[in-house]
């Protein structure tokens, strides 16, 4: 028998979920479909729908229902216990922040994002500075809504990686830094890999067709997926059985093929969430880091593997014979895995990428702890780029202004990218233990068994458990950078001749 | 100075409008973009957003504000008086219908629409019959929510053509019938027009490009408009400066070019509504008939005119030289204006179209007055098709099952199509009086003056006045079929040799 209180809770969170899906469509449409003239009306509609979703969720009735429900009445693993547990945690967080502050944070980040575009364009940090100061100020007020944490940064991090502590991240990142800085040095010393053939003219429509060929092999179907062109790629799912990937097909390189696999990884995670969890707070991926682990798995562990390209490279050559006809598969494999310190995070290779993240993670902590003033960010940024990557930053556009996250007010977000890298290999090792030699499957263009393993072990769980619990259920251990570092070294370190 | 009650009313109806815009996007996306797998989640999200918009609108606070506001405090023509007047009318209508009944009507029409597809496919009226009976039953209950009307049908009609009476429509339609039945006879006696070249292979992408060329000349810009492919064409506007046309580009005829102009007419009406009216109940076209007058103006009065094709036909020939290279412009003009009784309303010509409507209008009244049982619809339909158009109906798929309106529960909708035809010519005559010889402009491919006349005289008004008031403001007279009948006769009756 079911508790009528639980049924009522399901009804109410179902309505909140419907409103969030409406927000999702408003957002996707704005980025992908909306004519620019619709911007003002869309801003108002989005604000109203977002505010109503929040109001409906923090309604007193939900609080009263939660007071009358006890997750201990059910198996820890059950849908019921998970629903009560996760809704309670979300509810308690949401109740702590006054709607006025939420509103101010939203407004401030909207204004700052509008200023970020031109600031980056003109490499004009000063014009963004007041916005960053305002964002930071509001984040300080936000932190004060919560019980005193071990470290201020914990509160920010928790919004993106629930229940993760700054100290844990620091420990992981310190190990990464210790291992990766010398690895980059070794690779640099071994000499340059030729990747010149990856730059050139590549017809967008042909890139799109090739990307579709790849993700269809992975599990994309026209029944439940879309792939569209956009300026800043993202994945979103406005409902069960409705997975939307976006990619920026660029005319002068092949990066969008990897970006498509990346977004597929996000999409297939949402796609695989158990049906019974939909229209509840349990019905999506558990955290940004775990999400990123899946985008990285499909982009890097699959999409930058030799086995993958054994199958796909002949097709790619056929698609672009003028550009790739004289490039052999090993040269291509080495080029798409080239490690080389560079300025821009989103274009970085598998190894140096993490140092871009660590730099941001450190600066974010210093900012929120008031050890670093926003006005001193460019200098701190440039010094650390030199220290970690040996890179001279020529201007702020290619330095501290390159990402939109801080303008958007997202402090605490960046670490999830590298945590995702770390987790991806932990999960992959377990998958390999279970499935044996998956290279053979990939060389035959078969990815169904990989996808199904990930689905049944990870994706189905949705948000039933905490991120840490989820990772432990799948891998048997806590987050551990060891496997990731070994993977990078084995794949990318100079091999003895 | 402004009344704070009025400001508050504006805020509240603004939120309702935001939710309706969200509904609009959910709908557009479902029809145009959504992968089919998203259907279930979308149904839930749409239901919730639609219900919340209704709940927010019938909130007691809006009633209290309206009680405290008096439109007579402001000029009749002012924004303020119109807002109070129109909101009051909408509110009083919305309050009369119990939410349970609204919910039942929605569910019933959703079920009936699902049954309609297969019923039409299999020409199986019996499978749709229980749904039609249920819909009709619910409409009887709906009618009872309102004060006793002169005729039962008045209540249904009012939802689509506010404040219009059945008796007025009947008078107009009786005149149309009296004039058009013999006109069709005359045209038939004069012999067949060759339109065989309009059937053939026409590349969809080329059709789309040509349609875009046309609507761009009319005023479509990439900044504020979209044109997409869909199964059942429609226009929608999910916000100011965001006008979305859809067309079904069919591979075997050119009808989508006219359909595109038709949807442009709907779009340019919404596009031209005065900015100050947006985010209020005044911010859209005033009624379905007046809306249809604009789609018909751009489709027929512009798009099927000799002057229009003087400019565009050479381009169309160039686009389809194999199909049209040997067809001269006069032959083409006659073909796209061919009058010929046929089975399907949406494919009907300018003259016979109205008889398809009159037939439906008559049957709808008989149904709601219980003079006709739903089970007897097919027979009544077929008899009247023979009487008005001399057409034998071979099966119900091409007869009573062809339209989705009755399955969707929309009784009272059909007359607005022919009323739109009538109004379109009344407005056009005034436009011609003001602008002089517009044929010369159209022959040069210039439509800006026409569009601006319509905008400043009609589109800007939005819903500020009643449909009847709006028509009188623009044309100086009430709805009158005289000009329309004259137009049809002059354009399409056999000319003395």
Interface residues (C-beta under 8 A of the other chain):
Chain A: X14 X15 X18 X19 X21 X22 X25 X26 X29 X33 X34 X35 X36 X37 X38 X39 X40 X41 X42 X44 X45 X47 X48 X49 X52 X222 X223 X224 X225 X226 X238 X239 X240 X241 X242 X243 X278 X279
Chain B: X14 X15 X18 X19 X21 X22 X25 X26 X29 X33 X34 X35 X36 X37 X38 X39 X40 X41 X42 X44 X45 X47 X48 X49 X52 X222 X223 X224 X225 X226 X238 X239 X240 X241 X242 X243 X278 X279
